[in-house]
Amino acid sequence: MAANLNVLEFQAMVDQKKYFQELGTRLAALRKEAGLTQAQLGQSVGLSQQMIADYESGTRQHIPLCRLISLAEALGVELNLLVAENVEGQRKRGPAPRVQQLVERIHRLPKPRQKFVEEMLENALQAR
């Protein structure tokens, strides 16, 4: 019985490693689609560039749920798109509209810069 348990434990470890490698691949693809570097994504969620690199490579196999939620929010995607296997049918087709990409970039700016951009936009819209 102990030998069977070891085989099962080994299979679980292999499955876990494969899952985190696939999660890392999805994370990297979503980050690139968002036009972010590892450092920029890390900064937006309070992590180092190295930690993002570790997540993307699958070397980190314990990612707290709160971090996964933060990463999904920073990338502008639903959590299930980041963590679920086989979500191809759930994914939007094509790139995000340019305005949406700009809004997401503005959202990642520090508050004083966000205020500055907001004032510029309001002035530009009133100038019509």
Secondary structure, 3 states (H helix, E strand, C coil): CHHHHHHHHHHHHHHHHHHHHHHHHHHHHHHHHCCCCHHHHHHHHCCCHHHHHHHHHCCCCCCCHHHHHHHHHHHCCCHHHHHCCCCHHHCCCCCCCHHHHHHHHHHCCCHHHHHHHHHHHHHHHHCC
